[in-house]
Amino acid sequence: VSAELSLYAVCTYHRSPDTPWVLHAADAVTAYLNAQAKGTTYVTVPELWEQQSKIPVPNGKRLAGLVNRALNGLIPSGRDWYDELDNTLIEFKWRRLTKTWCIYIRDIHGYTEIIASYVDDFIIACGSSDPDAPKRIIEELGAKYDFKYLGPVTQHLGIQVSQTNEHTYLHLEKYVMDASRRFGIEQVAATPIAADDEATCADDSPPLNKKQASLYRSITGTLLFASNTARPDIVYAVQRLTRAMSSPTEHDLAAAKRVLSYLHCTARFGIRFSSARFIKEHGLHHLHAYCDANWAGCIKTRKPTSGYAAYAAGGLLCCLPERTEVAI
């Protein structure tokens, strides 16, 4: 997801009337089936098919078939499809990034083109003023695979996307509202963490039963996805919740519901990346970072928490709070 955010930031920063850098979406239909299965893998056939076939099968045995194509559900299939796609893109003169293997670039026709792949979902961007340039890329790949053009990106990997001439705005409104309904959240919280949370956290808070612990882990997992995508404002709160995954207490469950309540009343919050022209006109910085630490911030363990936040194109690109293991 960090690679996807970087792509949004770069494309938005270079956006201008001459080079709109609009991100487009495409889908590879039955992606895995395009790849040849590597190795030797057998799967049992459906019982009805086995009953209707005329192949003799010894008693107590099942009829199985050799897998020739990559199939969903098989562990090696993802790698087989990626190798197939990688070879095809290299054949078409695309160059894979060294640090981020899911992003490919090429300079052709006097401008830069970018492809980002995530299994069968693709994002395509071009530094061309021709609005049909992304479609030509899809037509090129369509000569070998069945590609479906989905238009400008409006949603990708659960993230809702809004693109304008000056900005790209990412948010999780639909994801957050669905999570609120699923977990029955209706309260309102102005902040993800209460101001006196650590001071009021009692060591003797009752542990959760099996059902409640499962609910806690489900809520925390939902929050973890949000914090890693378009809601970095809850990163610290979610990091604290993940420390109690093995043995959560009633206090931990209340804290998790509070974070979700905060998301519920700020569902439209997100990340906004801006163009170079907008950043220059408003006296902003294209790239800047912050770091800080609260020495002995934890009341109980006396351990400090340090962290950093990096901004690009006016939007928060990455942040990480980390608790030091040495007490002060």
C-alpha positions in Angstrom: 0.0 0.0 0.0 2.9 2.4 0.7 4.0 1.9 -2.9 0.5 2.8 -4.1 0.5 6.0 -2.0 3.9 6.9 -3.5 2.4 6.5 -6.9 -0.5 8.8 -6.1 1.9 11.4 -4.7 4.3 11.3 -7.7 1.5 11.5 -10.3 -0.4 14.2 -8.5 2.7 16.3 -8.0 3.6 16.3 -11.7 0.0 17.0 -12.7 -0.6 20.0 -15.0 -2.9 21.1 -17.8 -0.3 19.8 -20.3 0.4 16.5 -18.5 -2.7 15.6 -16.5 -1.2 12.3 -15.0 -4.7 10.9 -14.3 -4.6 7.4 -12.8 -6.7 4.8 -14.6 -7.8 1.3 -13.5 -7.8 -2.0 -15.3 -8.6 -5.6 -14.4 -7.0 -8.8 -15.7 -9.9 -11.2 -16.2 -9.1 -14.7 -14.8 -5.6 -13.6 -14.2 -4.2 -16.8 -12.7 -5.4 -18.9 -15.6 -3.0 -17.0 -17.9 0.0 -18.5 -16.1 1.4 -22.0 -16.6 1.6 -23.9 -13.4 5.1 -24.7 -12.3 6.0 -27.9 -10.5 3.8 -30.9 -10.1 0.5 -30.4 -8.3 -2.5 -32.7 -8.3 -6.0 -31.9 -7.1 -9.0 -34.2 -6.5 -11.9 -33.7 -9.0 -15.5 -33.0 -7.8 -17.3 -36.1 -6.7 -20.1 -35.6 -9.2 -17.7 -35.4 -12.1 -15.9 -38.5 -10.7 -19.2 -40.4 -10.6 -20.1 -39.5 -14.2 -16.6 -40.3 -15.6 -15.8 -43.7 -16.9 -12.4 -43.8 -15.4 -12.0 -46.8 -13.0 -11.0 -45.8 -9.5 -10.0 -48.3 -6.8 -12.1 -48.5 -3.7 -11.1 -46.0 -1.1 -9.3 -43.8 -3.6 -10.1 -40.5 -5.3 -9.7 -39.4 -8.8 -7.1 -36.6 -9.2 -5.9 -34.4 -12.0 -2.6 -32.7 -12.9 -2.8 -28.9 -12.6 -1.5 -27.3 -15.9 -2.7 -23.7 -15.1 -2.3 -21.6 -12.0 -5.5 -21.8 -10.0 -6.9 -19.6 -7.2 -6.3 -21.2 -3.8 -3.0 -22.9 -4.7 0.0 -21.4 -2.9 2.3 -21.2 -5.9 -0.3 -19.6 -8.2 0.4 -16.1 -7.2 4.1 -16.5 -8.0 3.3 -18.2 -11.3 1.0 -15.4 -12.4 3.6 -12.7 -11.3 6.4 -14.4 -13.2 4.2 -14.6 -16.3 3.2 -10.9 -16.0 6.8 -9.9 -15.3 8.1 -11.6 -18.4 5.4 -10.1 -20.6 6.0 -6.5 -19.3 9.8 -6.9 -19.8 9.1 -8.1 -23.3 7.1 -4.9 -23.9 10.0 -2.8 -22.8 8.8 -2.1 -19.3 11.3 -1.8 -16.5 10.6 -3.1 -13.0 11.5 -0.9 -10.1 14.3 -2.3 -7.9 12.7 -1.6 -4.5 9.1 -2.0 -5.5 8.5 -5.1 -7.7 4.8 -4.3 -8.4 5.5 -1.1 -10.2 6.9 -0.8 -13.8 7.9 2.2 -15.8 9.0 2.9 -19.4 9.9 6.0 -21.4 8.3 5.8 -24.8 6.9 8.2 -27.4 8.6 11.0 -25.5 6.8 10.6 -22.2 6.8 8.3 -19.1 4.3 5.5 -18.5 3.7 3.7 -15.2 1.9 0.4 -14.4 1.2 -0.8 -10.8 -0.1 -4.3 -10.4 -1.8 -5.9 -7.5 -2.7 -9.5 -8.4 -5.3 -8.8 -11.1 -5.9 -5.1 -10.3 -3.9 -2.5 -12.2 -3.3 1.2 -12.1 -2.0 2.9 -15.2 -0.7 6.5 -15.5 0.9 8.4 -18.4 2.7 11.7 -18.7 0.9 12.4 -22.0 -1.6 15.0 -22.8 -3.5 12.4 -24.9 -6.4 11.1 -22.9 -6.4 7.8 -24.9 -2.8 6.9 -24.0 -3.8 4.6 -21.1 -6.3 2.8 -23.3 -3.5 2.1 -25.8 -1.5 0.4 -23.0 -4.4 -1.8 -22.2 -4.9 -2.6 -25.8 -1.2 -3.6 -26.0 -1.5 -5.9 -23.0 -4.9 -7.1 -24.3 -3.1 -8.7 -27.2 -1.9 -11.3 -24.8 -4.4 -11.2 -21.9 -8.0 -10.4 -21.4 -7.9 -6.9 -19.9 -10.9 -4.8 -18.9 -10.6 -1.0 -18.8 -12.4 0.5 -15.7 -11.8 4.2 -16.4 -10.2 6.7 -14.0 -9.5 5.2 -10.6 -12.3 5.8 -8.1 -11.6 2.9 -5.8 -8.6 0.6 -5.4 -7.8 -2.0 -2.7 -10.7 -0.6 -0.6 -9.5 3.0 -0.9 -11.8 5.6 -2.4 -10.1 7.9 -4.8 -11.1 11.4 -6.0 -8.9 13.1 -8.7 -9.1 16.7 -9.7 -6.8 19.1 -11.7 -4.9 20.0 -8.5 -5.4 17.2 -6.0 -5.8 13.5 -5.4 -7.9 12.7 -2.3 -7.9 9.3 -0.7 -10.4 8.3 2.0 -12.1 5.2 3.5 -15.7 6.4 4.0 -17.4 3.3 2.7 -15.0 1.0 4.5 -15.4 2.8 7.8 -19.2 3.0 7.6 -19.4 -0.7 6.7 -17.2 -1.5 9.7 -19.3 0.7 12.0 -22.5 -1.2 11.0 -20.8 -4.6 11.3 -19.6 -3.9 14.9 -22.6 -1.8 15.9 -20.7 1.4 16.5 -22.9 4.5 17.1 -21.0 6.5 19.7 -19.0 9.6 18.8 -15.4 10.1 19.9 -13.5 13.4 19.2 -10.1 11.7 19.5 -8.9 8.1 19.0 -7.3 8.0 22.5 -8.6 9.5 25.7 -6.3 12.1 27.3 -6.1 10.1 30.5 -6.1 6.7 28.9 -2.7 5.4 30.3 -3.4 6.8 33.7 -6.8 5.1 34.0 -5.7 1.8 32.5 -5.9 -0.5 35.5 -3.7 -3.6 35.6 -6.6 -5.6 37.0 -8.9 -5.0 34.1 -10.8 -8.3 33.6 -9.7 -10.5 30.7 -12.1 -11.0 27.8 -13.9 -14.3 27.2 -13.2 -16.2 23.9 -16.1 -14.5 22.0 -15.1 -11.0 23.2 -11.5 -11.6 22.4 -12.4 -12.7 18.9 -14.4 -9.4 18.5 -11.5 -7.4 19.8 -9.1 -9.0 17.2 -11.6 -8.4 14.4 -12.0 -4.7 15.3 -8.2 -4.3 15.7 -7.6 -6.0 12.3 -10.1 -3.6 10.7 -8.4 -0.6 12.2 -5.0 -1.9 11.2 -6.0 -1.8 7.5 -7.3 1.7 7.9 -4.1 2.9 9.6 -1.9 1.4 6.9 -3.8 3.1 4.0 -5.6 6.4 4.2 -6.0 7.0 8.0 -2.5 7.4 9.4 -3.9 9.6 12.2 -4.8 6.4 14.1 -1.4 4.7 13.7 -0.3 5.2 17.3 -3.7 4.2 18.7 -3.8 1.0 16.6 -0.2 0.2 17.5 -1.2 0.2 21.2 -4.1 -2.1 20.5 -2.0 -4.6 18.7 0.1 -5.1 21.8 -2.8 -6.8 23.5 -3.8 -9.2 20.7 -2.8 -12.3 22.7 -4.6 -11.5 26.0 -7.0 -8.5 25.6 -8.9 -7.1 28.5 -12.2 -5.1 28.9 -10.2 -1.9 28.9 -8.6 -2.9 25.6 -11.9 -3.6 24.0 -13.3 -0.3 25.1 -10.2 1.4 23.6 -10.7 -0.4 20.3 -14.3 0.6 20.1 -13.3 4.2 20.9 -10.9 4.3 17.9 -13.6 2.9 15.6 -16.1 5.5 17.0 -13.5 8.2 16.1 -13.3 6.8 12.6 -17.1 6.7 12.4 -17.5 10.5 13.1 -14.5 11.4 10.8 -15.2 9.0 8.0 -14.4 11.5 5.3 -11.0 12.3 6.7 -8.1 11.1 4.5 -4.9 12.0 2.6 -4.7 14.8 0.0 -1.8 15.0 -2.4 -1.4 18.2 -4.4 0.2 19.3 -7.7 3.5 21.2 -7.8 1.7 24.3 -9.0 -0.7 24.3 -6.1 2.2 23.7 -3.6 4.2 26.5 -5.0 1.3 29.0 -5.1 0.5 28.3 -1.4 4.1 28.3 -0.2 4.1 24.7 0.9 6.9 22.1 0.9 7.0 19.3 -1.6 8.9 16.9 0.7 9.4 17.3 4.5 9.6 15.1 7.6 9.2 15.3 11.3 10.4 13.2 14.2 9.9 13.3 18.0 9.9 11.2 21.1 8.2 11.3 24.5 10.8 10.3 27.0 9.5 7.8 29.5 6.1 8.5 28.2 4.5 5.2 29.4 3.5 5.6 33.0 3.7 1.9 33.8 6.8 0.8 31.9 8.7 4.1 31.8 9.5 3.3 28.1 9.7 6.1 25.6 7.9 6.2 22.2 9.6 7.7 19.2 8.3 8.2 15.8 8.5 10.0 12.4 6.2 11.2 9.7 7.2 12.0 6.1 5.1 14.2 3.7 5.3 14.2 -0.1 3.2 16.4 -2.4 1.5 17.9 0.6 0.2 14.5 1.9 1.3 12.2 4.6 3.2 9.4 2.9 4.3 7.3 5.8 4.6 7.4 9.6 5.7 5.0 12.3 5.6 5.3 16.1 7.8 2.8 17.9 8.2 2.1 21.6 11.8 1.7 22.7 12.4 -1.5 24.7 14.8 0.3 27.1 13.2 1.9 30.1 14.3 5.3 31.2 
